[in-house]
Amino acid sequence: MRYIAAYLLLQLGGNTSPSAADIKKVLSAVGIESEEERLDKLLSELSGKDINTLISEGSSKLSSVSSGGGAAAASAAPAAGGAAPAAEKEEEKKEEEKEESDDDMGFGLFD
């Protein structure tokens, strides 16, 4: 994933055909060591292909994949969403009480 991300970053930056050295430079800038075998495989798979075409083809393939259980998750979200604000308010109250008790730390400034 890191190799394709670096490849795409280079393309967005204007490099229409990033080389292995270009990708290594991007990865090393963020402290990632590159594996020569994986990098070579990526470049061989992408050679002579338009990245925009590959992305659109991949998107169409992903849209046909069933995500399964999406309706159940969508219907459960509003129910869980109602409970979250109540829990959040309780946490805020506890934090406020804790902050108030810690303010003077047992003594006053002018005691």
N, CA, C and O atoms as a GROMACS GRO file, in nm:
protein
  444
    1MET      N    1   0.082  -0.118   0.000
    1MET     CA    2   0.000   0.000   0.000
    1MET      C    3   0.087   0.126   0.000
    1MET      O    4   0.054   0.225  -0.065
    2ARG      N    5   0.196   0.120   0.072
    2ARG     CA    6   0.283   0.238   0.080
    2ARG      C    7   0.345   0.272  -0.055
    2ARG      O    8   0.369   0.388  -0.086
    3TYR      N    9   0.370   0.169  -0.134
    3TYR     CA   10   0.433   0.192  -0.264
    3TYR      C   11   0.336   0.260  -0.360
    3TYR      O   12   0.373   0.353  -0.432
    4ILE      N   13   0.212   0.213  -0.361
    4ILE     CA   14   0.114   0.274  -0.450
    4ILE      C   15   0.081   0.416  -0.402
    4ILE      O   16   0.056   0.504  -0.484
    5ALA      N   17   0.081   0.438  -0.270
    5ALA     CA   18   0.057   0.571  -0.217
    5ALA      C   19   0.167   0.667  -0.261
    5ALA      O   20   0.139   0.780  -0.301
    6ALA      N   21   0.291   0.623  -0.253
    6ALA     CA   22   0.403   0.707  -0.297
    6ALA      C   23   0.394   0.732  -0.446
    6ALA      O   24   0.421   0.843  -0.492
    7TYR      N   25   0.357   0.630  -0.523
    7TYR     CA   26   0.343   0.643  -0.667
    7TYR      C   27   0.237   0.747  -0.700
    7TYR      O   28   0.258   0.834  -0.785
    8LEU      N   29   0.123   0.739  -0.632
    8LEU     CA   30   0.015   0.834  -0.657
    8LEU      C   31   0.052   0.976  -0.613
    8LEU      O   32   0.015   1.072  -0.680
    9LEU      N   33   0.124   0.988  -0.504
    9LEU     CA   34   0.170   1.121  -0.461
    9LEU      C   35   0.262   1.184  -0.566
    9LEU      O   36   0.252   1.303  -0.595
   10LEU      N   37   0.349   1.104  -0.620
   10LEU     CA   38   0.439   1.154  -0.724
   10LEU      C   39   0.360   1.195  -0.848
   10LEU      O   40   0.391   1.296  -0.911
   11GLN      N   41   0.259   1.117  -0.883
   11GLN     CA   42   0.176   1.151  -0.998
   11GLN      C   43   0.101   1.282  -0.973
   11GLN      O   44   0.093   1.367  -1.061
   12LEU      N   45   0.046   1.297  -0.854
   12LEU     CA   46  -0.024   1.421  -0.821
   12LEU      C   47   0.070   1.541  -0.823
   12LEU      O   48   0.029   1.653  -0.852
   13GLY      N   49   0.195   1.516  -0.792
   13GLY     CA   50   0.296   1.621  -0.793
   13GLY      C   51   0.345   1.658  -0.932
   13GLY      O   52   0.423   1.752  -0.946
   14GLY      N   53   0.301   1.585  -1.033
   14GLY     CA   54   0.338   1.618  -1.170
   14GLY      C   55   0.431   1.520  -1.237
   14GLY      O   56   0.459   1.536  -1.356
   15ASN      N   57   0.481   1.421  -1.167
   15ASN     CA   58   0.567   1.320  -1.226
   15ASN      C   59   0.479   1.214  -1.291
   15ASN      O   60   0.423   1.129  -1.221
   16THR      N   61   0.466   1.217  -1.423
   16THR     CA   62   0.373   1.128  -1.492
   16THR      C   63   0.418   0.983  -1.495
   16THR      O   64   0.336   0.893  -1.510
   17SER      N   65   0.548   0.959  -1.479
   17SER     CA   66   0.599   0.823  -1.480
   17SER      C   67   0.706   0.808  -1.372
   17SER      O   68   0.825   0.810  -1.402
   18PRO      N   69   0.665   0.792  -1.246
   18PRO     CA   70   0.762   0.779  -1.136
   18PRO      C   71   0.849   0.655  -1.151
   18PRO      O   72   0.802   0.548  -1.187
   19SER      N   73   0.976   0.672  -1.122
   19SER     CA   74   1.070   0.560  -1.127
   19SER      C   75   1.086   0.498  -0.988
   19SER      O   76   1.034   0.551  -0.890
   20ALA      N   77   1.156   0.388  -0.981
   20ALA     CA   78   1.182   0.323  -0.853
   20ALA      C   79   1.259   0.416  -0.761
   20ALA      O   80   1.234   0.420  -0.640
   21ALA      N   81   1.353   0.491  -0.816
   21ALA     CA   82   1.432   0.585  -0.735
   21ALA      C   83   1.344   0.696  -0.678
   21ALA      O   84   1.363   0.738  -0.564
   22ASP      N   85   1.248   0.742  -0.758
   22ASP     CA   86   1.156   0.846  -0.710
   22ASP      C   87   1.074   0.795  -0.593
   22ASP      O   88   1.058   0.865  -0.493
   23ILE      N   89   1.021   0.674  -0.606
   23ILE     CA   90   0.939   0.617  -0.500
   23ILE      C   91   1.022   0.592  -0.375
   23ILE      O   92   0.975   0.617  -0.264
   24LYS      N   93   1.144   0.542  -0.392
   24LYS     CA   94   1.233   0.521  -0.277
   24LYS      C   95   1.261   0.651  -0.205
   24LYS      O   96   1.268   0.655  -0.082
   25LYS      N   97   1.278   0.758  -0.281
   25LYS     CA   98   1.307   0.889  -0.222
   25LYS      C   99   1.190   0.937  -0.137
   25LYS      O  100   1.209   0.989  -0.027
   26VAL      N  101   1.067   0.919  -0.187
   26VAL     CA  102   0.948   0.959  -0.111
   26VAL      C  103   0.937   0.876   0.016
   26VAL      O  104   0.913   0.930   0.124
   27LEU      N  105   0.953   0.746   0.004
   27LEU     CA  106   0.941   0.658   0.120
   27LEU      C  107   1.050   0.685   0.223
   27LEU      O  108   1.022   0.685   0.343
   28SER      N  109   1.172   0.708   0.179
   28SER     CA  110   1.281   0.733   0.274
   28SER      C  111   1.263   0.868   0.343
   28SER      O  112   1.313   0.888   0.454
   29ALA      N  113   1.193   0.961   0.279
   29ALA     CA  114   1.169   1.092   0.341
   29ALA      C  115   1.083   1.080   0.466
   29ALA      O  116   1.090   1.165   0.555
   30VAL      N  117   1.003   0.974   0.473
   30VAL     CA  118   0.919   0.954   0.591
   30VAL      C  119   0.966   0.835   0.675
   30VAL      O  120   0.894   0.787   0.762
   31GLY      N  121   1.088   0.790   0.649
   31GLY     CA  122   1.150   0.686   0.731
   31GLY      C  123   1.106   0.544   0.700
   31GLY      O  124   1.114   0.456   0.786
   32ILE      N  125   1.062   0.519   0.578
   32ILE     CA  126   1.020   0.384   0.540
   32ILE      C  127   1.123   0.324   0.446
   32ILE      O  128   1.160   0.384   0.345
   33GLU      N  129   1.169   0.204   0.481
   33GLU     CA  130   1.262   0.133   0.394
   33GLU      C  131   1.180   0.060   0.289
   33GLU      O  132   1.077   0.000   0.320
   34SER      N  133   1.227   0.064   0.165
   34SER     CA  134   1.152  -0.001   0.058
   34SER      C  135   1.210  -0.139   0.028
   34SER      O  136   1.330  -0.162   0.040
   35GLU      N  137   1.121  -0.228  -0.011
   35GLU     CA  138   1.161  -0.363  -0.051
   35GLU      C  139   1.167  -0.364  -0.204
   35GLU      O  140   1.069  -0.337  -0.272
   36GLU      N  141   1.283  -0.395  -0.254
   36GLU     CA  142   1.308  -0.391  -0.399
   36GLU      C  143   1.211  -0.480  -0.477
   36GLU      O  144   1.162  -0.441  -0.584
   37GLU      N  145   1.182  -0.597  -0.424
   37GLU     CA  146   1.095  -0.692  -0.494
   37GLU      C  147   0.954  -0.637  -0.511
   37GLU      O  148   0.895  -0.645  -0.620
   38ARG      N  149   0.899  -0.582  -0.404
   38ARG     CA  150   0.764  -0.527  -0.411
   38ARG      C  151   0.757  -0.405  -0.502
   38ARG      O  152   0.662  -0.387  -0.577
   39LEU      N  153   0.858  -0.322  -0.494
   39LEU     CA  154   0.863  -0.202  -0.576
   39LEU      C  155   0.872  -0.237  -0.724
   39LEU      O  156   0.804  -0.177  -0.807
   40ASP      N  157   0.955  -0.335  -0.755
   40ASP     CA  158   0.968  -0.379  -0.895
   40ASP      C  159   0.837  -0.439  -0.946
   40ASP      O  160   0.799  -0.417  -1.061
   41LYS      N  161   0.769  -0.514  -0.861
   41LYS     CA  162   0.642  -0.574  -0.900
   41LYS      C  163   0.538  -0.466  -0.930
   41LYS      O  164   0.466  -0.474  -1.029
   42LEU      N  165   0.530  -0.365  -0.844
   42LEU     CA  166   0.436  -0.256  -0.866
   42LEU      C  167   0.463  -0.185  -0.998
   42LEU      O  168   0.372  -0.162  -1.077
   43LEU      N  169   0.588  -0.152  -1.020
   43LEU     CA  170   0.623  -0.080  -1.143
   43LEU      C  171   0.597  -0.164  -1.267
   43LEU      O  172   0.557  -0.111  -1.371
   44SER      N  173   0.621  -0.295  -1.258
   44SER     CA  174   0.594  -0.380  -1.374
   44SER      C  175   0.444  -0.391  -1.400
   44SER      O  176   0.401  -0.398  -1.515
   45GLU      N  177   0.363  -0.392  -1.294
   45GLU     CA  178   0.218  -0.399  -1.309
   45GLU      C  179   0.161  -0.270  -1.367
   45GLU      O  180   0.062  -0.272  -1.440
   46LEU      N  181   0.224  -0.158  -1.335
   46LEU     CA  182   0.173  -0.028  -1.379
   46LEU      C  183   0.234   0.022  -1.509
   46LEU      O  184   0.188   0.122  -1.565
   47SER      N  185   0.337  -0.043  -1.557
   47SER     CA  186   0.405   0.007  -1.677
   47SER      C  187   0.312   0.006  -1.798
   47SER      O  188   0.247  -0.094  -1.828
   48GLY      N  189   0.307   0.119  -1.865
   48GLY     CA  190   0.226   0.132  -1.986
   48GLY      C  191   0.077   0.150  -1.961
   48GLY      O  192  -0.002   0.147  -2.056
   49LYS      N  193   0.037   0.168  -1.835
   49LYS     CA  194  -0.105   0.182  -1.803
   49LYS      C  195  -0.132   0.322  -1.748
   49LYS      O  196  -0.048   0.382  -1.681
   50ASP      N  197  -0.251   0.372  -1.779
   50ASP     CA  198  -0.294   0.501  -1.727
   50ASP      C  199  -0.354   0.482  -1.588
   50ASP      O  200  -0.447   0.404  -1.571
   51ILE      N  201  -0.300   0.552  -1.491
   51ILE     CA  202  -0.344   0.534  -1.352
   51ILE      C  203  -0.490   0.574  -1.334
   51ILE      O  204  -0.561   0.512  -1.255
   52ASN      N  205  -0.536   0.676  -1.405
   52ASN     CA  206  -0.677   0.718  -1.393
   52ASN      C  207  -0.772   0.610  -1.443
   52ASN      O  208  -0.878   0.589  -1.386
   53THR      N  209  -0.734   0.542  -1.550
   53THR     CA  210  -0.814   0.431  -1.602
   53THR      C  211  -0.818   0.317  -1.501
   53THR      O  212  -0.924   0.258  -1.479
   54LEU      N  213  -0.705   0.287  -1.442
   54LEU     CA  214  -0.699   0.179  -1.342
   54LEU      C  215  -0.786   0.210  -1.221
   54LEU      O  216  -0.854   0.122  -1.168
   55ILE      N  217  -0.784   0.336  -1.178
   55ILE     CA  218  -0.865   0.376  -1.062
   55ILE      C  219  -1.013   0.364  -1.095
   55ILE      O  220  -1.091   0.314  -1.014
   56SER      N  221  -1.054   0.410  -1.213
   56SER     CA  222  -1.196   0.402  -1.249
   56SER      C  223  -1.241   0.257  -1.264
   56SER      O  224  -1.352   0.222  -1.225
   57GLU      N  225  -1.156   0.172  -1.322
   57GLU     CA  226  -1.190   0.030  -1.333
   57GLU      C  227  -1.202  -0.034  -1.195
   57GLU      O  228  -1.293  -0.112  -1.170
   58GLY      N  229  -1.111  -0.001  -1.107
   58GLY     CA  230  -1.116  -0.055  -0.972
   58GLY      C  231  -1.238  -0.008  -0.895
   58GLY      O  232  -1.296  -0.085  -0.819
   59SER      N  233  -1.276   0.116  -0.914
   59SER     CA  234  -1.394   0.169  -0.847
   59SER      C  235  -1.521   0.097  -0.894
   59SER      O  236  -1.608   0.067  -0.813
   60SER      N  237  -1.529   0.071  -1.023
   60SER     CA  238  -1.647   0.000  -1.074
   60SER      C  239  -1.652  -0.143  -1.021
   60SER      O  240  -1.760  -0.196  -0.996
   61LYS      N  241  -1.536  -0.204  -1.004
   61LYS     CA  242  -1.532  -0.340  -0.948
   61LYS      C  243  -1.574  -0.339  -0.802
   61LYS      O  244  -1.645  -0.429  -0.757
   62LEU      N  245  -1.530  -0.239  -0.728
   62LEU     CA  246  -1.566  -0.231  -0.586
   62LEU      C  247  -1.714  -0.202  -0.566
   62LEU      O  248  -1.773  -0.247  -0.468
   63SER      N  249  -1.773  -0.127  -0.657
   63SER     CA  250  -1.916  -0.095  -0.642
   63SER      C  251  -2.003  -0.218  -0.658
   63SER      O  252  -2.115  -0.221  -0.607
   64SER      N  253  -1.955  -0.320  -0.726
   64SER     CA  254  -2.033  -0.442  -0.745
   64SER      C  255  -2.015  -0.540  -0.630
   64SER      O  256  -2.085  -0.642  -0.626
   65VAL      N  257  -1.924  -0.513  -0.538
   65VAL     CA  258  -1.900  -0.603  -0.425
   65VAL      C  259  -2.003  -0.576  -0.316
   65VAL      O  260  -2.025  -0.461  -0.278
   66SER      N  261  -2.066  -0.681  -0.267
   66SER     CA  262  -2.164  -0.667  -0.160
   66SER      C  263  -2.093  -0.639  -0.030
   66SER      O  264  -1.995  -0.706   0.004
   67SER      N  265  -2.141  -0.541   0.043
   67SER     CA  266  -2.078  -0.509   0.171
   67SER      C  267  -2.139  -0.589   0.283
   67SER      O  268  -2.078  -0.601   0.390
   68GLY      N  269  -2.256  -0.646   0.263
   68GLY     CA  270  -2.319  -0.733   0.360
   68GLY      C  271  -2.344  -0.669   0.495
   68GLY      O  272  -2.251  -0.616   0.556
   69GLY      N  273  -2.465  -0.673   0.542
   69GLY     CA  274  -2.498  -0.620   0.674
   69GLY      C  275  -2.502  -0.470   0.683
   69GLY      O  276  -2.512  -0.416   0.793
   70GLY      N  277  -2.496  -0.401   0.574
   70GLY     CA  278  -2.497  -0.256   0.576
   70GLY      C  279  -2.627  -0.200   0.630
   70GLY      O  280  -2.625  -0.097   0.698
   71ALA      N  281  -2.739  -0.263   0.601
   71ALA     CA  282  -2.868  -0.214   0.648
   71ALA      C  283  -2.879  -0.228   0.799
   71ALA      O  284  -2.933  -0.139   0.865
   72ALA      N  285  -2.830  -0.335   0.854
   72ALA     CA  286  -2.835  -0.354   0.999
   72ALA      C  287  -2.748  -0.251   1.070
   72ALA      O  288  -2.787  -0.198   1.174
   73ALA      N  289  -2.633  -0.224   1.015
   73ALA     CA  290  -2.544  -0.127   1.076
   73ALA      C  291  -2.603   0.012   1.067
   73ALA      O  292  -2.590   0.092   1.160
   74ALA      N  293  -2.668   0.044   0.955
   74ALA     CA  294  -2.728   0.175   0.939
   74ALA      C  295  -2.845   0.194   1.034
   74ALA      O  296  -2.863   0.304   1.087
   75SER      N  297  -2.924   0.090   1.058
   75SER     CA  298  -3.037   0.104   1.148
   75SER      C  299  -2.992   0.108   1.293
   75SER      O  300  -3.061   0.166   1.376
   76ALA      N  301  -2.880   0.047   1.325
   76ALA     CA  302  -2.830   0.047   1.462
   76ALA      C  303  -2.763   0.179   1.497
   76ALA      O  304  -2.757   0.217   1.614
   77ALA      N  305  -2.713   0.248   1.400
   77ALA     CA  306  -2.641   0.372   1.426
   77ALA      C  307  -2.726   0.478   1.494
   77ALA      O  308  -2.679   0.538   1.590
   78PRO      N  309  -2.850   0.505   1.450
   78PRO     CA  310  -2.928   0.606   1.519
   78PRO      C  311  -2.958   0.569   1.663
   78PRO      O  312  -2.960   0.657   1.750
   79ALA      N  313  -2.980   0.441   1.691
   79ALA     CA  314  -3.008   0.400   1.828
   79ALA      C  315  -2.887   0.424   1.916
   79ALA      O  316  -2.900   0.472   2.029
   80ALA      N  317  -2.770   0.391   1.866
   80ALA     CA  318  -2.649   0.414   1.943
   80ALA      C  319  -2.619   0.563   1.953
   80ALA      O  320  -2.564   0.608   2.054
   81GLY      N  321  -2.654   0.638   1.852
   81GLY     CA  322  -2.629   0.781   1.852
   81GLY      C  323  -2.705   0.853   1.960
   81GLY      O  324  -2.657   0.954   2.012
   82GLY      N  325  -2.823   0.805   1.997
   82GLY     CA  326  -2.902   0.868   2.102
   82GLY      C  327  -2.839   0.849   2.238
   82GLY      O  328  -2.853   0.937   2.324
   83ALA      N  329  -2.771   0.740   2.261
   83ALA     CA  330  -2.711   0.712   2.391
   83ALA      C  331  -2.579   0.786   2.410
   83ALA      O  332  -2.540   0.815   2.522
   84ALA      N  333  -2.513   0.815   2.302
   84ALA     CA  334  -2.382   0.878   2.312
   84ALA      C  335  -2.386   1.017   2.376
   84ALA      O  336  -2.301   1.044   2.461
   85PRO      N  337  -2.479   1.106   2.342
   85PRO     CA  338  -2.480   1.237   2.406
   85PRO      C  339  -2.503   1.229   2.557
   85PRO      O  340  -2.445   1.308   2.632
   86ALA      N  341  -2.586   1.136   2.603
   86ALA     CA  342  -2.611   1.122   2.745
   86ALA      C  343  -2.483   1.081   2.818
   86ALA      O  344  -2.450   1.136   2.923
   87ALA      N  345  -2.412   0.986   2.761
   87ALA     CA  346  -2.287   0.941   2.822
   87ALA      C  347  -2.185   1.054   2.820
   87ALA      O  348  -2.106   1.070   2.914
   88GLU      N  349  -2.187   1.132   2.714
   88GLU     CA  350  -2.094   1.243   2.702
   88GLU      C  351  -2.120   1.348   2.810
   88GLU      O  352  -2.026   1.403   2.867
   89LYS      N  353  -2.247   1.376   2.838
   89LYS     CA  354  -2.283   1.474   2.940
   89LYS      C  355  -2.239   1.427   3.078
   89LYS      O  356  -2.190   1.506   3.158
   90GLU      N  357  -2.256   1.296   3.105
   90GLU     CA  358  -2.214   1.241   3.233
   90GLU      C  359  -2.063   1.257   3.251
   90GLU      O  360  -2.017   1.294   3.359
   91GLU      N  361  -1.988   1.230   3.145
   91GLU     CA  362  -1.843   1.244   3.152
   91GLU      C  363  -1.804   1.388   3.177
   91GLU      O  364  -1.712   1.415   3.254
   92GLU      N  365  -1.872   1.482   3.111
   92GLU     CA  366  -1.842   1.623   3.131
   92GLU      C  367  -1.866   1.663   3.275
   92GLU      O  368  -1.786   1.736   3.333
   93LYS      N  369  -1.977   1.616   3.336
   93LYS     CA  370  -2.008   1.649   3.474
   93LYS      C  371  -1.901   1.596   3.567
   93LYS      O  372  -1.857   1.666   3.659
   94LYS      N  373  -1.857   1.471   3.542
   94LYS     CA  374  -1.754   1.412   3.626
   94LYS      C  375  -1.624   1.489   3.615
   94LYS      O  376  -1.555   1.512   3.714
   95GLU      N  377  -1.590   1.530   3.492
   95GLU     CA  378  -1.467   1.605   3.471
   95GLU      C  379  -1.474   1.741   3.540
   95GLU      O  380  -1.376   1.786   3.600
   96GLU      N  381  -1.590   1.806   3.532
   96GLU     CA  382  -1.606   1.936   3.596
   96GLU      C  383  -1.591   1.924   3.747
   96GLU      O  384  -1.523   2.005   3.810
   97GLU      N  385  -1.655   1.821   3.807
   97GLU     CA  386  -1.644   1.801   3.951
   97GLU      C  387  -1.499   1.776   3.990
   97GLU      O  388  -1.451   1.829   4.090
   98LYS      N  389  -1.432   1.696   3.912
   98LYS     CA  390  -1.293   1.664   3.941
   98LYS      C  391  -1.206   1.788   3.931
   98LYS      O  392  -1.118   1.810   4.014
   99GLU      N  393  -1.229   1.870   3.830
   99GLU     CA  394  -1.151   1.992   3.813
   99GLU      C  395  -1.173   2.088   3.929
   99GLU      O  396  -1.079   2.150   3.978
  100GLU      N  397  -1.298   2.101   3.974
  100GLU     CA  398  -1.329   2.191   4.084
  100GLU      C  399  -1.257   2.148   4.211
  100GLU      O  400  -1.205   2.233   4.284
  101SER      N  401  -1.254   2.019   4.240
  101SER     CA  402  -1.191   1.972   4.361
  101SER      C  403  -1.039   1.985   4.354
  101SER      O  404  -0.973   1.994   4.458
  102ASP      N  405  -0.983   1.986   4.235
  102ASP     CA  406  -0.839   1.997   4.219
  102ASP      C  407  -0.792   2.142   4.213
  102ASP      O  408  -0.672   2.168   4.219
  103ASP      N  409  -0.884   2.235   4.200
  103ASP     CA  410  -0.845   2.375   4.182
  103ASP      C  411  -0.760   2.428   4.297
  103ASP      O  412  -0.655   2.487   4.274
  104ASP      N  413  -0.804   2.408   4.422
  104ASP     CA  414  -0.730   2.465   4.534
  104ASP      C  415  -0.630   2.367   4.594
  104ASP      O  416  -0.546   2.407   4.675
  105MET      N  417  -0.637   2.243   4.559
  105MET     CA  418  -0.546   2.138   4.601
  105MET      C  419  -0.528   2.134   4.753
  105MET      O  420  -0.421   2.100   4.803
  106GLY      N  421  -0.635   2.169   4.826
  106GLY     CA  422  -0.632   2.157   4.970
  106GLY      C  423  -0.586   2.281   5.044
  106GLY      O  424  -0.590   2.284   5.167
  107PHE      N  425  -0.544   2.383   4.975
  107PHE     CA  426  -0.504   2.506   5.043
  107PHE      C  427  -0.536   2.623   4.952
  107PHE      O  428  -0.543   2.609   4.830
  108GLY      N  429  -0.553   2.737   5.012
  108GLY     CA  430  -0.583   2.856   4.934
  108GLY      C  431  -0.458   2.941   4.917
  108GLY      O  432  -0.362   2.925   4.992
  109LEU      N  433  -0.459   3.027   4.823
  109LEU     CA  434  -0.345   3.112   4.796
  109LEU      C  435  -0.318   3.211   4.908
  109LEU      O  436  -0.202   3.242   4.938
  110PHE      N  437  -0.427   3.262   4.972
  110PHE     CA  438  -0.410   3.365   5.074
  110PHE      C  439  -0.445   3.315   5.212
  110PHE      O  440  -0.487   3.395   5.296
  111ASP      N  441  -0.431   3.184   5.241
  111ASP     CA  442  -0.463   3.129   5.374
  111ASP      C  443  -0.352   3.156   5.471
  111ASP      O  444  -0.362   3.118   5.588
   0.00000   0.00000   0.00000
